[in-house]
């Protein structure tokens, strides 16, 4: 499975969470790692969770689009408009 890195790319509105552009967390299998002193909004997290298993799998499936699509998600709060980028971490 790929590890994933989810980074706050931009904030176009007002977010009442202590989240800043550049903040990130990583996923390794089913583990979420958040750097010390940082936070993640549970509403944003729940909106991204369905895509995580698709992006983590290494073996492409027939008709797989996950490697081609831009993996940008916006928080479901219409006032917050926090944009997150999800990237696969390719280990060498």
N, C-alpha and C positions, 0 to 999 in steps of 0.2 A: 504494500500500500504506500502511496505517496503521503508524505507529510504535507500539511498545508500551512500557509501563513496568511492571516487575515489582517489587513492594515487599513486604518482610517485614512482615506485618500483626500477627502475634503468635507467640509461642513457648510451647507448652504443656508441653514436656518439656525434655530436656537435649540440646543440640546441641554437639558437640565442635568445630564450625567457628567461626571468629571472626565470626559473623553476629549482628547486633542488630536489634531492631524498628526499622523506619524505613529500614533499608538497602534499596537498590534497584539495578537495572540497567535499561538500555533496549535495545531492539532496533530497528534501522533496516534493513529488508530482511533480509539475512543477516548483518549485523554486530551483535555484542553489545558494548555499551559499559558497563564497570564503573568507577565513580568511583575515583580514585586512593586507594590504601590500603584498599580494600574487597575483599570476596571473594564468591564464589558457590560453593555446594556442587554438584559435578558430578552427584551423584545426584539432587538436587532438579531441577537443570536438565534432565537427561535425561527426567525424568518429565513435564515441561511441554512439551518440544519438539514433540510431535505436534500440540498445539493452536495453536502460534504461527502457522503459515501460514493457518489458518482465521480467526484473529482479525485478521491483517494484511490480508486481502483487503477491498477497498472495495466491490466489486460483490456484492450479496447473491445467493445461489443459491436456487433453488426449495426451500422448506422450511427455509431457513436459521434456525438457532436461536441462533447465536453472539452476536447483539446482545441477546438476551433473558436469557441465562443469566448467573448470577453467576460471575465468573471467579476463583474461589478454589481454590487447590491446596494440598495438604498434602504435605510431604516424605515420601518413601516409608519413611524410617526410623521405625519405631514408637516409638522412645524419644525422637526429636527433636521430632516434631510441630510443625515450623515451617510456619506458614500464610503463603502468598504471595497477593497480589492482583495480577491482570493487568488493566491498563487500556489502552484505546486512547487514543493522543495525537492529538487532533483539532487540526490546525494551522489557524489562521485567516488 
